[in-house]
Amino acid sequence: MAEIDVTRTLDVPPDALWRCVRAFDDVPWIPGGENVEIRGTGVGQVRIFDFPNRRICERLTLLDDATRTLSYTIPEGMPFPVAAYEATIAVTDDGGRGRLSWSCRFEPDEGASEEQIDRGIRRRFNAMIDRIEEYLKCG
């Protein structure tokens, strides 16, 4: 099982950061997020992104306000050559600023380059964290 973690402290309050990322059904900071389809509520909820060349479904598997942690899987449309993917987002307080940790665990597909997968996922997590920070600063 491979693991990746991207952690950054953002210049936003931790409570505001948590409110943003915990809203699994309200993701205007994700490209295409304004047109996401939501099925269900709470844990088990699914959000579906229909992009021109791919449909990605994400299922919420954990939502814990006490620890400011959520987890999700991608049961359909995985954009990387991996299986058994589960991501976790956690928010902590770093001196009044929000520290966001976005991590995932997965099994690389046979023949897939772990180095390329690692770079791709890190690039995506960093881009999403940039978008969250920009959204919260402008919002």
TIMI-2910 file (N, C-alpha, C, CB; in pm, 1 decimal, decimal comma, always signed):
<rs>
+----------+----------+----------+----------+----------+----------+----------+----------+----------+----------+----------+----------+------+
!      n_x !      n_y !      n_z !     ca_x !     ca_y !     ca_z !      c_x !      c_y !      c_z !     cb_x !     cb_y !     cb_z ! resn !
+----------+----------+----------+----------+----------+----------+----------+----------+----------+----------+----------+----------+------+
!    +84,5 !   -117,4 !     +0,0 !     +0,0 !     +0,0 !     +0,0 !    +88,9 !   +123,4 !     +0,0 !    -96,0 !     -0,1 !   +121,6 !  Met !
!    +71,4 !   +209,3 !    -97,8 !   +147,7 !   +333,6 !   -106,9 !    +71,9 !   +445,2 !    -35,8 !   +174,5 !   +371,5 !   -255,0 !  Ala !
!   +146,0 !   +543,9 !    +13,9 !    +86,2 !   +657,7 !    +83,6 !   +150,9 !   +786,6 !    +36,7 !   +100,7 !   +642,7 !   +236,5 !  Glu !
!    +68,6 !   +890,5 !    +29,0 !   +115,1 !  +1024,4 !     -7,0 !    +50,9 !  +1122,2 !    +89,3 !    +80,6 !  +1060,3 !   -156,1 !  Ile !
!   +126,1 !  +1222,9 !   +132,0 !    +71,7 !  +1327,7 !   +219,5 !   +125,2 !  +1462,3 !   +173,1 !   +108,7 !  +1301,9 !   +369,6 !  Asp !
!    +33,9 !  +1557,2 !   +157,4 !    +71,1 !  +1695,8 !   +128,8 !    +11,1 !  +1779,3 !   +241,4 !    +19,7 !  +1743,9 !    -15,0 !  Val !
!    +96,3 !  +1850,2 !   +314,0 !    +50,9 !  +1930,6 !   +426,6 !   +103,1 !  +2072,3 !   +410,5 !    +97,4 !  +1869,6 !   +561,1 !  Thr !
!    +10,1 !  +2167,0 !   +426,0 !    +47,2 !  +2308,3 !   +415,7 !    -32,6 !  +2390,0 !   +515,8 !    +24,1 !  +2361,2 !   +272,3 !  Arg !
!    +29,2 !  +2495,4 !   +566,4 !    -39,3 !  +2591,8 !   +651,2 !    -82,5 !  +2707,9 !   +563,5 !    +51,9 !  +2640,2 !   +768,9 !  Thr !
!   -211,5 !  +2740,0 !   +572,0 !   -268,7 !  +2845,6 !   +490,0 !   -296,7 !  +2968,6 !   +575,4 !   -397,4 !  +2797,3 !   +421,0 !  Leu !
!   -298,8 !  +3082,4 !   +513,0 !   -323,4 !  +3207,6 !   +584,2 !   -474,0 !  +3231,8 !   +596,8 !   -255,0 !  +3326,3 !   +511,3 !  Asp !
!   -540,9 !  +3133,0 !   +653,7 !   -685,4 !  +3141,2 !   +679,7 !   -710,6 !  +3075,7 !   +815,3 !   -770,2 !  +3070,9 !   +564,8 !  Val !
!   -814,7 !  +3119,1 !   +886,8 !   -844,4 !  +3058,3 !  +1016,6 !   -882,3 !  +2910,7 !  +1001,1 !   -957,7 !  +3134,9 !  +1086,7 !  Pro !
!   -842,3 !  +2825,9 !  +1094,8 !   -871,6 !  +2682,9 !  +1083,7 !  -1021,4 !  +2651,8 !  +1076,0 !   -811,7 !  +2610,0 !  +1201,0 !  Pro !
!  -1105,5 !  +2725,6 !  +1149,5 !  -1249,7 !  +2699,3 !  +1143,6 !  -1305,1 !  +2728,3 !  +1004,8 !  -1323,8 !  +2783,4 !  +1248,1 !  Asp !
!  -1261,3 !  +2836,1 !   +942,5 !  -1307,4 !  +2868,6 !   +806,7 !  -1259,4 !  +2763,1 !   +707,6 !  -1257,3 !  +3008,8 !   +763,9 !  Ala !
!  -1136,6 !  +2718,6 !   +724,8 !  -1081,7 !  +2614,9 !   +637,5 !  -1162,3 !  +2486,3 !   +652,2 !   -932,7 !  +2589,2 !   +669,8 !  Leu !
!  -1193,5 !  +2447,6 !   +775,6 !  -1270,8 !  +2325,2 !   +796,6 !  -1411,9 !  +2338,1 !   +737,4 !  -1279,2 !  +2292,7 !   +947,1 !  Trp !
!  -1478,3 !  +2450,9 !   +759,1 !  -1612,1 !  +2469,8 !   +701,6 !  -1608,8 !  +2451,6 !   +550,3 !  -1667,2 !  +2609,5 !   +736,9 !  Arg !
!  -1504,1 !  +2498,8 !   +487,5 !  -1490,7 !  +2487,8 !   +342,0 !  -1473,4 !  +2342,0 !   +299,0 !  -1371,7 !  +2571,7 !   +292,8 !  Cys !
!  -1377,7 !  +2271,4 !   +355,5 !  -1348,8 !  +2136,2 !   +307,0 !  -1450,1 !  +2032,9 !   +354,3 !  -1211,2 !  +2094,7 !   +351,1 !  Val !
!  -1515,9 !  +2056,5 !   +466,9 !  -1613,9 !  +1959,2 !   +517,5 !  -1741,8 !  +1960,3 !   +435,3 !  -1646,8 !  +1987,9 !   +663,8 !  Arg !
!  -1766,0 !  +2066,1 !   +360,6 !  -1887,4 !  +2078,8 !   +279,2 !  -1871,6 !  +1994,7 !   +152,1 !  -1915,6 !  +2228,9 !   +243,3 !  Ala !
!  -1882,8 !  +1864,9 !   +167,8 !  -1861,0 !  +1770,5 !    +58,4 !  -1956,1 !  +1797,2 !    -58,3 !  -1878,3 !  +1627,0 !   +108,3 !  Phe !
!  -2071,4 !  +1854,6 !    -28,4 !  -2172,7 !  +1879,8 !   -130,8 !  -2170,9 !  +2023,2 !   -183,7 !  -2309,0 !  +1848,7 !    -75,5 !  Asp !
!  -2071,4 !  +2102,2 !   -146,0 !  -2063,6 !  +2242,2 !   -189,4 !  -1916,7 !  +2275,5 !   -215,6 !  -2125,7 !  +2339,7 !    -81,7 !  Asp !
!  -1873,8 !  +2257,0 !   -340,9 !  -1731,2 !  +2267,3 !   -373,4 !  -1704,0 !  +2364,9 !   -488,5 !  -1676,4 !  +2129,8 !   -409,2 !  Val !
!  -1740,0 !  +2493,0 !   -471,7 !  -1715,0 !  +2587,8 !   -580,1 !  -1565,9 !  +2610,3 !   -606,8 !  -1780,8 !  +2719,7 !   -548,1 !  Pro !
!  -1480,8 !  +2568,9 !   -516,4 !  -1335,9 !  +2584,3 !   -533,3 !  -1276,3 !  +2476,6 !   -622,6 !  -1267,2 !  +2581,8 !   -398,3 !  Trp !
!  -1350,2 !  +2368,5 !   -650,2 !  -1301,9 !  +2263,4 !   -740,0 !  -1342,5 !  +2298,7 !   -882,2 !  -1358,2 !  +2123,5 !   -699,2 !  Ile !
!  -1250,9 !  +2291,6 !   -979,9 !  -1292,0 !  +2316,6 !  -1119,2 !  -1408,4 !  +2224,8 !  -1156,5 !  -1172,4 !  +2294,7 !  -1217,0 !  Pro !
!  -1516,7 !  +2283,7 !  -1203,2 !  -1636,3 !  +2207,0 !  -1235,7 !  -1726,0 !  +2186,0 !  -1115,7 !  -1598,1 !  +2074,0 !  -1293,6 !  Gly !
!  -1685,5 !  +2234,0 !   -998,8 !  -1761,0 !  +2213,2 !   -875,8 !  -1897,0 !  +2278,8 !   -872,4 !  -1682,9 !  +2261,9 !   -762,4 !  Gly !
!  -1915,0 !  +2381,3 !   -954,7 !  -2045,6 !  +2447,1 !   -956,5 !  -2151,0 !  +2359,9 !  -1024,2 !  -2035,9 !  +2582,0 !  -1027,9 !  Glu !
!  -2109,1 !  +2257,8 !  -1097,3 !  -2202,0 !  +2169,1 !  -1166,7 !  -2197,6 !  +2026,2 !  -1114,8 !  -2172,6 !  +2169,7 !  -1313,7 !  Asn !
!  -2150,0 !  +2007,1 !   -993,7 !  -2138,8 !  +1872,7 !   -938,2 !  -2278,3 !  +1817,4 !   -904,6 !  -2048,6 !  +1873,5 !   -812,1 !  Val !
!  -2296,5 !  +1689,9 !   -929,1 !  -2421,3 !  +1622,2 !   -891,5 !  -2399,8 !  +1556,8 !   -755,8 !  -2464,6 !  +1515,6 !   -999,5 !  Glu !
!  -2494,1 !  +1576,4 !   -664,0 !  -2484,8 !  +1521,5 !   -529,1 !  -2593,9 !  +1417,1 !   -510,7 !  -2496,7 !  +1633,4 !   -421,9 !  Ile !
!  -2554,7 !  +1303,3 !   -455,7 !  -2650,5 !  +1196,5 !   -423,1 !  -2635,6 !  +1160,3 !   -276,9 !  -2629,0 !  +1070,9 !   -513,2 !  Arg !
!  -2742,8 !  +1172,9 !   -202,9 !  -2742,3 !  +1137,6 !    -61,8 !  -2695,2 !  +1252,2 !    +25,5 !  -2655,4 !  +1017,2 !    -38,9 !  Gly !
!  -2686,2 !  +1222,2 !   +155,9 !  -2638,3 !  +1319,7 !   +253,4 !  -2548,8 !  +1249,0 !   +353,9 !  -2756,8 !  +1390,5 !   +325,0 !  Thr !
!  -2460,3 !  +1325,4 !   +414,7 !  -2374,0 !  +1270,4 !   +519,3 !  -2281,3 !  +1161,5 !   +467,7 !  -2458,0 !  +1215,6 !   +631,8 !  Gly !
!  -2230,8 !  +1082,1 !   +561,6 !  -2141,4 !   +972,4 !   +524,5 !  -2215,8 !   +879,6 !   +428,8 !  -2091,6 !   +894,3 !   +651,1 !  Val !
!  -2150,3 !   +844,6 !   +319,9 !  -2212,1 !   +766,4 !   +213,2 !  -2252,2 !   +853,0 !    +94,7 !  -2333,4 !   +692,9 !   +266,2 !  Gly !
!  -2257,3 !   +983,1 !   +116,7 !  -2291,3 !  +1077,1 !     +9,6 !  -2193,0 !  +1063,9 !   -106,6 !  -2291,8 !  +1222,0 !    +62,7 !  Gln !
!  -2243,1 !  +1082,3 !   -227,0 !  -2160,0 !  +1074,0 !   -346,9 !  -2168,2 !  +1206,5 !   -420,3 !  -2204,6 !   +956,4 !   -439,0 !  Val !
!  -2052,7 !  +1254,0 !   -466,9 !  -2051,3 !  +1370,2 !   -556,1 !  -1994,5 !  +1323,5 !   -689,1 !  -1967,0 !  +1489,9 !   -496,1 !  Arg !
!  -2057,4 !  +1370,2 !   -796,1 !  -2021,5 !  +1325,0 !   -929,7 !  -1983,8 !  +1445,4 !  -1014,4 !  -2137,4 !  +1245,8 !   -994,9 !  Ile !
!  -1863,5 !  +1440,0 !  -1068,0 !  -1814,3 !  +1544,2 !  -1157,5 !  -1818,8 !  +1488,5 !  -1298,8 !  -1669,2 !  +1590,6 !  -1118,7 !  Phe !
!  -1886,5 !  +1557,2 !  -1388,5 !  -1888,6 !  +1517,8 !  -1529,6 !  -1799,6 !  +1613,3 !  -1606,1 !  -2034,0 !  +1517,9 !  -1587,6 !  Asp !
!  -1679,5 !  +1567,9 !  -1636,9 !  -1585,1 !  +1645,4 !  -1714,9 !  -1596,2 !  +1600,7 !  -1860,3 !  -1439,5 !  +1628,5 !  -1661,0 !  Phe !
!  -1545,5 !  +1679,3 !  -1954,2 !  -1558,5 !  +1642,9 !  -2095,8 !  -1504,8 !  +1503,2 !  -2129,4 !  -1486,9 !  +1744,5 !  -2179,9 !  Pro !
!  -1396,6 !  +1462,0 !  -2063,7 !  -1337,6 !  +1332,5 !  -2099,3 !  -1341,7 !  +1228,9 !  -1987,1 !  -1195,8 !  +1352,7 !  -2141,4 !  Asn !
!  -1409,1 !  +1260,6 !  -1876,5 !  -1409,8 !  +1167,3 !  -1763,5 !  -1520,5 !  +1203,3 !  -1665,0 !  -1272,9 !  +1167,3 !  -1692,3 !  Arg !
!  -1577,5 !  +1101,4 !  -1608,3 !  -1675,0 !  +1117,0 !  -1499,9 !  -1607,9 !  +1062,8 !  -1373,9 !  -1812,4 !  +1041,3 !  -1531,2 !  Arg !
!  -1603,3 !  +1144,7 !  -1269,8 !  -1539,7 !  +1104,2 !  -1144,9 !  -1644,2 !  +1105,4 !  -1033,3 !  -1419,9 !  +1198,0 !  -1110,0 !  Ile !
!  -1655,7 !   +993,7 !   -964,4 !  -1746,6 !   +981,7 !   -850,1 !  -1662,9 !   +969,7 !   -723,3 !  -1842,5 !   +858,5 !   -866,0 !  Cys !
!  -1695,3 !  +1050,8 !   -626,0 !  -1628,1 !  +1045,1 !   -496,3 !  -1731,8 !  +1016,1 !   -388,4 !  -1552,1 !  +1178,3 !   -466,1 !  Glu !
!  -1700,2 !   +922,0 !   -299,2 !  -1793,0 !   +882,3 !   -191,7 !  -1733,4 !   +919,4 !    -56,5 !  -1823,3 !   +729,1 !   -197,5 !  Arg !
!  -1809,1 !   +995,2 !    +21,9 !  -1768,8 !  +1034,4 !   +156,6 !  -1776,8 !   +912,9 !   +249,0 !  -1858,0 !  +1150,4 !   +209,8 !  Leu !
!  -1664,8 !   +879,2 !   +313,5 !  -1661,5 !   +761,1 !   +400,1 !  -1645,0 !   +795,5 !   +547,8 !  -1549,6 !   +670,1 !   +357,5 !  Thr !
!  -1603,2 !   +918,8 !   +577,1 !  -1585,0 !   +962,4 !   +715,8 !  -1600,5 !  +1113,1 !   +721,0 !  -1445,8 !   +918,6 !   +771,8 !  Leu !
!  -1672,3 !  +1160,9 !   +821,5 !  -1684,0 !  +1304,7 !   +846,1 !  -1687,2 !  +1322,2 !   +997,3 !  -1813,1 !  +1367,1 !   +776,9 !  Leu !
!  -1579,9 !  +1379,1 !  +1053,0 !  -1566,4 !  +1392,6 !  +1197,6 !  -1534,8 !  +1537,9 !  +1231,7 !  -1456,1 !  +1297,8 !  +1252,3 !  Asp !
!  -1636,3 !  +1610,0 !  +1279,7 !  -1616,5 !  +1750,9 !  +1313,4 !  -1525,7 !  +1769,1 !  +1433,9 !  -1749,8 !  +1817,0 !  +1339,7 !  Asp !
!  -1527,5 !  +1674,2 !  +1527,3 !  -1444,9 !  +1686,8 !  +1647,6 !  -1296,0 !  +1688,4 !  +1612,8 !  -1474,9 !  +1571,8 !  +1744,9 !  Ala !
!  -1255,8 !  +1605,5 !  +1517,2 !  -1114,4 !  +1601,4 !  +1477,4 !  -1089,4 !  +1677,7 !  +1347,5 !  -1068,5 !  +1456,7 !  +1461,5 !  Thr !
!  -1194,5 !  +1737,8 !  +1291,7 !  -1188,0 !  +1810,0 !  +1162,5 !  -1120,4 !  +1722,1 !  +1056,2 !  -1110,1 !  +1945,4 !  +1178,3 !  Arg !
!  -1177,8 !  +1605,1 !  +1037,0 !  -1124,3 !  +1507,6 !   +942,5 !  -1236,1 !  +1452,2 !   +856,2 !  -1052,0 !  +1393,7 !  +1016,2 !  Thr !
!  -1206,8 !  +1434,5 !   +727,6 !  -1299,1 !  +1363,6 !   +639,0 !  -1218,3 !  +1271,5 !   +549,6 !  -1384,6 !  +1463,0 !   +554,2 !  Leu !
!  -1283,8 !  +1164,8 !   +505,9 !  -1221,3 !  +1071,4 !   +412,5 !  -1319,4 !  +1041,7 !   +300,7 !  -1177,4 !   +940,3 !   +484,0 !  Ser !
!  -1263,7 !  +1007,0 !   +185,1 !  -1347,2 !   +971,3 !    +71,0 !  -1273,1 !   +871,7 !    -17,3 !  -1386,8 !  +1097,1 !    -10,1 !  Tyr !
!  -1350,7 !   +798,2 !    -94,8 !  -1295,3 !   +706,5 !   -193,2 !  -1337,3 !   +755,1 !   -331,2 !  -1342,7 !   +559,5 !   -167,7 !  Thr !
!  -1276,0 !   +699,4 !   -433,6 !  -1316,0 !   +728,4 !   -571,6 !  -1351,7 !   +594,2 !   -635,8 !  -1200,8 !   +803,7 !   -652,6 !  Ile !
!  -1479,2 !   +552,6 !   -623,4 !  -1518,1 !   +422,6 !   -676,5 !  -1533,7 !   +418,4 !   -828,1 !  -1645,4 !   +380,5 !   -613,7 !  Pro !
!  -1540,1 !   +535,8 !   -891,7 !  -1557,0 !   +539,4 !  -1037,8 !  -1482,3 !   +659,6 !  -1095,7 !  -1708,2 !   +545,9 !  -1076,0 !  Glu !
!  -1406,2 !   +636,1 !  -1202,9 !  -1339,8 !   +745,3 !  -1273,5 !  -1205,0 !   +785,5 !  -1217,0 !  -1427,5 !   +863,0 !  -1274,0 !  Gly !
!  -1139,6 !   +697,3 !  -1146,6 !  -1009,4 !   +729,5 !  -1087,9 !   -916,1 !   +786,5 !  -1194,5 !   -946,3 !   +604,2 !  -1022,6 !  Met !
!   -863,9 !   +908,4 !  -1171,3 !   -778,7 !   +971,3 !  -1272,4 !   -633,7 !   +922,6 !  -1273,7 !   -779,5 !  +1118,1 !  -1251,8 !  Pro !
!   -599,6 !   +830,6 !  -1185,7 !   -464,3 !   +775,8 !  -1179,1 !   -472,3 !   +624,0 !  -1185,9 !   -391,2 !   +821,8 !  -1049,5 !  Phe !
!   -364,6 !   +557,9 !  -1229,6 !   -366,1 !   +411,8 !  -1240,2 !   -344,7 !   +344,6 !  -1104,1 !   -258,3 !   +365,3 !  -1338,7 !  Pro !
!   -448,1 !   +354,4 !  -1020,1 !   -441,4 !   +298,7 !   -885,5 !   -573,2 !   +230,3 !   -850,6 !   -408,6 !   +408,8 !   -782,5 !  Val !
!   -569,5 !   +148,4 !   -746,5 !   -688,3 !    +82,8 !   -693,3 !   -690,5 !   +103,0 !   -542,3 !   -690,7 !    -69,4 !   -729,8 !  Ala !
!   -803,4 !    +72,6 !   -480,7 !   -819,3 !    +80,7 !   -335,2 !   -777,1 !   +218,1 !   -282,7 !   -737,2 !    -29,6 !   -266,2 !  Ala !
!   -817,1 !   +323,0 !   -352,8 !   -779,8 !   +460,2 !   -319,2 !   -869,8 !   +514,8 !   -209,8 !   -786,7 !   +550,0 !   -443,0 !  Tyr !
!   -809,1 !   +570,1 !   -106,3 !   -884,2 !   +643,6 !     -4,8 !   -803,0 !   +765,9 !    +34,1 !   -915,1 !   +554,1 !   +120,2 !  Glu !
!   -868,3 !   +881,8 !    +31,7 !   -803,9 !  +1007,5 !    +67,2 !   -860,9 !  +1058,5 !   +198,3 !   -821,9 !  +1112,4 !    -44,4 !  Ala !
!   -778,5 !  +1131,0 !   +271,9 !   -819,6 !  +1192,1 !   +398,3 !   -774,5 !  +1336,7 !   +399,0 !   -761,1 !  +1115,1 !   +520,6 !  Thr !
!   -864,3 !  +1423,9 !   +440,9 !   -834,2 !  +1565,3 !   +458,4 !   -852,9 !  +1596,7 !   +605,8 !   -925,2 !  +1656,4 !   +367,6 !  Ile !
!   -751,0 !  +1658,5 !   +665,9 !   -758,3 !  +1696,1 !   +807,2 !   -714,7 !  +1841,4 !   +821,8 !   -669,7 !  +1602,3 !   +895,3 !  Ala !
!   -781,5 !  +1912,0 !   +911,4 !   -749,7 !  +2052,3 !   +938,3 !   -713,4 !  +2065,1 !  +1085,3 !   -869,4 !  +2146,6 !   +901,4 !  Val !
!   -600,3 !  +2129,4 !  +1111,7 !   -558,1 !  +2157,0 !  +1248,6 !   -523,3 !  +2304,9 !  +1259,8 !   -436,9 !  +2067,7 !  +1289,5 !  Thr !
!   -505,2 !  +2348,7 !  +1383,7 !   -471,6 !  +2488,3 !  +1412,0 !   -319,5 !  +2500,8 !  +1422,2 !   -541,0 !  +2537,8 !  +1543,8 !  Asp !
!   -263,7 !  +2589,0 !  +1343,1 !   -119,8 !  +2616,2 !  +1345,7 !   -101,6 !  +2762,9 !  +1382,0 !    -51,5 !  +2582,5 !  +1207,6 !  Asp !
!   -114,0 !  +2793,3 !  +1511,1 !    -97,2 !  +2930,8 !  +1557,9 !   -203,4 !  +3025,6 !  +1502,8 !    +39,6 !  +2981,1 !  +1520,0 !  Gly !
!   -325,8 !  +2978,5 !  +1492,2 !   -434,3 !  +3062,0 !  +1440,9 !   -453,6 !  +3052,3 !  +1290,8 !   -409,5 !  +3203,9 !  +1477,5 !  Gly !
!   -365,8 !  +2979,9 !  +1224,9 !   -378,6 !  +2956,5 !  +1079,9 !   -417,0 !  +2811,3 !  +1058,2 !   -245,3 !  +2990,8 !  +1003,8 !  Arg !
!   -487,7 !  +2786,5 !   +950,0 !   -533,1 !  +2651,2 !   +921,1 !   -425,1 !  +2567,2 !   +855,7 !   -654,5 !  +2655,3 !   +832,7 !  Gly !
!   -397,9 !  +2454,1 !   +913,9 !   -301,0 !  +2359,8 !   +856,6 !   -382,1 !  +2247,1 !   +794,0 !   -199,0 !  +2304,7 !   +966,1 !  Arg !
!   -367,1 !  +2230,2 !   +664,7 !   -442,7 !  +2130,1 !   +590,6 !   -350,4 !  +2016,4 !   +550,4 !   -510,0 !  +2192,3 !   +466,3 !  Leu !
!   -391,9 !  +1896,4 !   +586,0 !   -319,3 !  +1776,5 !   +545,2 !   -411,1 !  +1697,2 !   +453,8 !   -273,4 !  +1690,7 !   +669,1 !  Ser !
!   -365,7 !  +1671,8 !   +331,8 !   -442,1 !  +1593,8 !   +234,2 !   -356,9 !  +1472,8 !   +201,6 !   -477,6 !  +1677,8 !   +103,8 !  Trp !
!   -403,1 !  +1357,0 !   +241,6 !   -325,1 !  +1235,6 !   +222,8 !   -409,6 !  +1130,0 !   +153,4 !   -272,7 !  +1183,0 !   +357,3 !  Ser !
!   -342,7 !  +1028,6 !   +102,1 !   -414,9 !   +917,0 !    +41,0 !   -332,6 !   +789,7 !    +52,4 !   -447,9 !   +946,9 !   -106,9 !  Cys !
!   -406,0 !   +678,8 !    +43,9 !   -347,0 !   +544,7 !    +40,4 !   -405,7 !   +475,3 !    -80,7 !   -375,1 !   +463,2 !   +173,7 !  Arg !
!   -324,2 !   +391,8 !   -144,9 !   -370,9 !   +324,8 !   -266,0 !   -277,4 !   +210,6 !   -301,7 !   -381,3 !   +424,1 !   -383,1 !  Phe !
!   -324,0 !   +128,1 !   -391,7 !   -242,5 !    +23,3 !   -452,0 !   -216,5 !    +64,1 !   -596,4 !   -312,8 !   -117,8 !   -443,4 !  Glu !
!    -91,4 !    +80,6 !   -636,8 !    -63,2 !   +112,5 !   -777,5 !   -106,5 !     -3,2 !   -867,4 !    +87,7 !   +142,8 !   -797,8 !  Pro !
!   -162,5 !    +30,2 !   -981,9 !   -195,1 !    -73,6 !  -1080,3 !    -66,7 !   -142,1 !  -1124,8 !   -270,6 !    -13,3 !  -1202,6 !  Asp !
!    -78,6 !   -265,9 !  -1164,2 !    +36,8 !   -341,2 !  -1212,2 !   +100,0 !   -268,0 !  -1330,5 !     -4,2 !   -485,5 !  -1252,5 !  Glu !
!   +230,2 !   -250,0 !  -1324,3 !   +303,5 !   -184,8 !  -1431,5 !   +304,0 !    -32,5 !  -1423,1 !   +246,4 !   -226,3 !  -1561,9 !  Gly !
!   +228,0 !    +25,6 !  -1330,3 !   +223,9 !   +171,9 !  -1316,8 !   +347,3 !   +220,4 !  -1241,3 !    +94,2 !   +217,4 !  -1243,7 !  Ala !
!   +398,5 !   +334,8 !  -1281,4 !   +514,7 !   +393,8 !  -1217,1 !   +471,3 !   +465,6 !  -1089,6 !   +587,2 !   +491,0 !  -1313,2 !  Ser !
!   +517,4 !   +416,0 !   -974,0 !   +482,8 !   +480,8 !   -847,3 !   +533,6 !   +624,5 !   -843,8 !   +540,5 !   +401,7 !   -729,2 !  Glu !
!   +647,5 !   +648,9 !   -905,6 !   +703,2 !   +784,3 !   -908,7 !   +611,3 !   +879,4 !   -985,5 !   +843,4 !   +783,3 !   -972,3 !  Glu !
!   +560,2 !   +836,7 !  -1099,9 !   +469,3 !   +920,6 !  -1177,5 !   +337,0 !   +940,9 !  -1104,7 !   +444,6 !   +859,0 !  -1314,8 !  Gln !
!   +286,0 !   +834,8 !  -1042,4 !   +162,6 !   +846,9 !   -964,9 !   +182,7 !   +946,7 !   -851,5 !   +118,6 !   +709,2 !   -909,1 !  Ile !
!   +292,6 !   +932,5 !   -779,4 !   +323,6 !  +1022,1 !   -668,2 !   +327,0 !  +1167,4 !   -715,0 !   +457,8 !   +983,8 !   -604,2 !  Asp !
!   +399,3 !  +1194,1 !   -822,5 !   +407,7 !  +1331,3 !   -875,5 !   +270,3 !  +1383,8 !   -914,9 !   +502,1 !  +1336,5 !   -996,7 !  Arg !
!   +191,7 !  +1299,7 !   -982,9 !    +59,2 !  +1342,4 !  -1028,4 !    -34,9 !  +1374,1 !   -914,2 !     -2,0 !  +1236,4 !  -1115,0 !  Gly !
!    -37,6 !  +1288,3 !   -814,3 !   -126,4 !  +1311,7 !   -700,2 !    -80,4 !  +1433,3 !   -620,8 !   -131,6 !  +1187,6 !   -609,1 !  Ile !
!    +49,6 !  +1445,5 !   -596,0 !    +99,9 !  +1563,4 !   -523,7 !    +66,1 !  +1692,7 !   -598,7 !   +252,8 !  +1552,7 !   -503,4 !  Arg !
!    +82,5 !  +1690,2 !   -729,3 !    +49,6 !  +1807,9 !   -811,0 !    -98,6 !  +1842,5 !   -795,9 !    +84,2 !  +1782,7 !   -960,6 !  Arg !
!   -185,1 !  +1740,8 !   -801,5 !   -329,6 !  +1764,3 !   -788,6 !   -363,9 !  +1816,5 !   -649,3 !   -408,3 !  +1634,6 !   -817,5 !  Arg !
!   -311,4 !  +1753,8 !   -543,8 !   -340,7 !  +1799,6 !   -408,2 !   -295,2 !  +1944,3 !   -389,4 !   -272,7 !  +1708,1 !   -304,4 !  Phe !
!   -174,0 !  +1977,4 !   -433,2 !   -124,3 !  +2114,2 !   -419,4 !   -210,4 !  +2213,6 !   -497,1 !    +20,5 !  +2122,6 !   -467,1 !  Asn !
!   -254,1 !  +2176,7 !   -616,5 !   -341,1 !  +2265,3 !   -695,5 !   -474,3 !  +2287,3 !   -624,0 !   -365,6 !  +2206,1 !   -836,6 !  Ala !
!   -529,3 !  +2182,2 !   -565,2 !   -656,6 !  +2196,1 !   -494,3 !   -640,0 !  +2279,8 !   -367,9 !   -713,5 !  +2058,3 !   -458,9 !  Met !
!   -529,2 !  +2262,3 !   -297,3 !   -503,3 !  +2342,9 !   -178,0 !   -487,9 !  +2489,6 !   -218,1 !   -376,2 !  +2292,6 !   -103,5 !  Ile !
!   -418,7 !  +2517,0 !   -328,3 !   -407,9 !  +2654,8 !   -378,7 !   -546,0 !  +2713,0 !   -405,6 !   -322,6 !  +2659,5 !   -507,2 !  Asp !
!   -633,7 !  +2634,3 !   -468,4 !   -768,8 !  +2681,7 !   -501,5 !   -850,1 !  +2707,6 !   -374,1 !   -841,7 !  +2578,6 !   -591,3 !  Arg !
!   -837,3 !  +2621,9 !   -274,4 !   -907,5 !  +2642,7 !   -146,9 !   -862,2 !  +2774,1 !    -84,3 !   -881,8 !  +2524,1 !    -49,1 !  Ile !
!   -731,0 !  +2794,4 !    -79,7 !   -678,6 !  +2916,8 !    -18,2 !   -726,6 !  +3040,1 !    -93,5 !   -524,9 !  +2913,9 !    -14,4 !  Glu !
!   -720,1 !  +3035,6 !   -224,8 !   -767,3 !  +3149,2 !   -305,2 !   -915,9 !  +3173,7 !   -283,8 !   -739,4 !  +3124,9 !   -454,2 !  Glu !
!   -994,5 !  +3068,7 !   -282,3 !  -1139,4 !  +3079,6 !   -261,7 !  -1168,6 !  +3144,5 !   -126,8 !  -1206,8 !  +2940,3 !   -270,0 !  Tyr !
!  -1100,6 !  +3100,1 !    -21,4 !  -1127,4 !  +3153,5 !   +112,2 !  -1079,9 !  +3297,7 !   +127,8 !  -1060,9 !  +3066,3 !   +216,9 !  Leu !
!   -971,1 !  +3333,4 !    +63,0 !   -922,5 !  +3470,9 !    +71,4 !  -1011,8 !  +3567,7 !     -6,4 !   -779,3 !  +3479,1 !    +19,3 !  Lys !
!  -1069,5 !  +3519,8 !   -115,3 !  -1154,0 !  +3605,1 !   -199,7 !  -1299,8 !  +3605,1 !   -152,7 !  -1146,5 !  +3558,7 !   -345,6 !  Cys !
!  -1339,4 !  +3499,7 !    -81,6 !  -1478,6 !  +3481,2 !    -44,5 !  -1517,4 !  +3562,0 !    +72,9 !  -1506,5 !  +3340,2 !    -17,2 !  Gly !
+----------+----------+----------+----------+----------+----------+----------+----------+----------+----------+----------+----------+------+
</rs>
